[in-house]
Amino acid sequence: MSIIDKFLAKRAAGNPGAEMAFVDHIEALRWHIVRALAAIIVCSILVFINIEWIFDKIILGPASADFIAYKWFCALGNVLHIDALCMDAINVQFQNTQLSGQFMMSFSSSFMIGFIVAFPYVFWEFWRFMKPALKENELKHTRGIVFWATLLFFVGVLFSYFIIAPFTINFFANYTLSPQFDNIITIANYYDTMSDLIFGMGIVFELPILVYILAKAGILTPAFMRDKRRYAIVFIMLLAAVITPPDWFSIFLVAIPLVGLYEASILVTARMNRKQRKEEKENETLPW
């Protein structure tokens, strides 16, 4: 039985005020990290076994002219009569400039994809560590948090891979200052761009979960978020401008979902506050 299981058993035995010592917290955290890393390593090994196919078909997918997202955008562009959605074929050559570059990249890409695959378990381990700090009435408001965190993360990853990455890669790969220049891009630079976009957007899509936690801690309120909405929108627009090509369509393509996440976060905190006020009123009316 783990330290946290013993702690929860004490609570269930009628000792709601039971607390874990600081050393026990560190020991519990250590084992959660070990199990999470073990899951990531196992997934990374499975990815590494098939890394050549994964790199060629998945990681290099947005750099291929027959990438499925390009076909979707062009079909949508024909319906909406927006020629910009039918992007030019990518004209880019990749090169490796380091002796062990490709070998080391097979490890780093395997680890990144392994983390993405193992994310549900990693977050579950993180949640198991945080769970004992919550009271029973607080736990009622966190049902399904692992499911929602996983769903948001994968939506962010897929959104970045199929929508943001094609626009970003296509724009920069085809941009030239002069016809005398050829875009010969290092594979390391391409991989870094892809990993930053995909992993970063997966984390950004966790915004509602982060806001929920901060609201539970009393740091954020719906009124505060509504009051700072204009600043949040400006920040989102700047973020979208940084990670996308410099055209308004691409910027709004990224900014609109992020603004939607911000508004969803306001609704989450407002709903939580209503429940808390309702429970407080019910407790005040109790005879004891």
Buried (B, 14 or more C-beta within 10 A) or exposed (E): EEBBEEBBEBBEEEEEEBEBEEEBBEBBBEBBBEBBBEBBBBBBEBBBEEBEEBBEEBBBBBBBEEBEBBEBBBEEBEEEEEEEBBBEEBEBEBEEEEEEBEEEBBEBBBBBBBBBBBBBBBBBBBBBBEBBEEEEEEEEBBEEBBEBBBEBBBBBBBBBBBBBBBBBBBBBBBEEEEEEEEBEBBBBEBBEBBBEBBBBBBEBBBBBBBBBBBBBEEEBBBEEBBEEBEEBBEEBBEBBBEBBBEEEEBBBBBBEBBBEBBBBBBEBBBBBBEEBEEEEEEEEEEEE
